[in-house]
């Protein structure tokens, strides 16, 4: 009210007052909004394991990025923004990265295109190795097992009531 009186009496006439107050309110609102984007420097540090699954009728994909320090980020195609999730413990993160190497996923060059896709990507700086498959593809048992184990760890870490299902995959190593 005092602001309105000051503007009215000393600075501007009444016909511009509502416009100025609207612009001031909009400016304050815009400045108070917080960005949901994740700091890009966190994404560039070290290796990151990217797990993605989706497609089908909706075309929606869920993507998880696991950084070497255990930080976990999630995005969906509809949201498009990487949102921080509860970080995985460092020992589990180290085991996941070790399993990736031990299972030989770094040497696989599988690229399948289809309706419902799963993919695992290891990125270290500019180097990137991506493998993708459809559920039930022959020869993808190791990939399916790795993917399911990592997703179970993510879900158990973020949802205390989650109980992993027994895998029907008969993987041979």
C-alpha positions, -999 to 999 in steps of 0.1 A, spaced: 0 0 0 28 24 9 46 14 -23 14 22 -43 11 56 -26 47 65 -33 45 56 -69 11 74 -72 21 106 -56 57 111 -66 68 91 -96 42 79 -120 5 85 -127 -21 58 -120 -25 44 -155 10 28 -154 9 16 -118 -8 -18 -123 16 -27 -151 47 -18 -130 34 -37 -100 27 -67 -122 62 -66 -137 78 -63 -102 58 -92 -89 67 -113 -119 104 -104 -115 104 -114 -78 87 -147 -86 111 -155 -114 141 -148 -92 128 -170 -64 124 -201 -86 151 -227 -82 165 -247 -111 161 -285 -110 190 -291 -133 220 -311 -120 254 -295 -120 271 -306 -152 305 -308 -136 292 -337 -114 282 -356 -146 317 -351 -162 337 -365 -133 351 -400 -139 331 -430 -152 294 -433 -153 272 -462 -160 239 -454 -178 210 -478 -177 180 -471 -198 148 -490 -206 115 -482 -223 99 -476 -256 67 -494 -266 34 -476 -273 42 -446 -250 78 -442 -261 87 -433 -225 123 -442 -214 136 -443 -178 173 -435 -176 196 -439 -146 231 -426 -144 254 -441 -117 286 -422 -111 318 -437 -97 312 -419 -64 278 -436 -59 257 -406 -69 226 -417 -88 206 -396 -112 173 -404 -129 154 -390 -158 124 -399 -179 118 -389 -215 87 -369 -205 105 -350 -177 139 -347 -195 157 -334 -164 182 -354 -144 169 -356 -108 191 -367 -80 182 -399 -63 196 -414 -30 232 -423 -36 243 -459 -36 268 -470 -9 304 -469 -22 310 -507 -18 279 -515 -39 289 -490 -65 324 -504 -67 310 -539 -71 287 -528 -99 315 -512 -119 337 -543 -112 309 -566 -124 307 -546 -156 343 -554 -164 343 -589 -150 313 -600 -171 330 -586 -203 303 -560 -210 330 -536 -221 339 -559 -250 304 -565 -262 292 -547 -294 255 -555 -293 231 -530 -309 194 -542 -312 166 -519 -323 131 -528 -314 99 -520 -295 109 -523 -259 146 -517 -255 171 -521 -226 206 -505 -228 237 -503 -207 263 -476 -215 297 -471 -199 311 -436 -204 345 -425 -194 352 -390 -207 347 -391 -245 348 -429 -247 315 -446 -247 304 -482 -251 267 -489 -255 250 -523 -257 212 -526 -263 188 -555 -265 152 -565 -264 139 -588 -237 143 -624 -248 171 -618 -273 193 -648 -276 227 -642 -262 215 -613 -240 213 -634 -207 244 -618 -192 232 -583 -201 197 -591 -186 212 -604 -154 235 -575 -150 207 -550 -157 183 -567 -133 209 -568 -105 218 -531 -108 181 -521 -110 174 -542 -79 202 -524 -60 188 -490 -71 153 -499 -61 163 -515 -27 184 -484 -20 155 -460 -27 125 -480 -15 129 -498 18 97 -519 11 110 -532 -22 116 -570 -23 135 -583 -54 118 -610 -74 137 -642 -83 151 -640 -117 139 -664 -144 170 -658 -164 192 -689 -168 226 -672 -175 256 -693 -183 291 -679 -176 
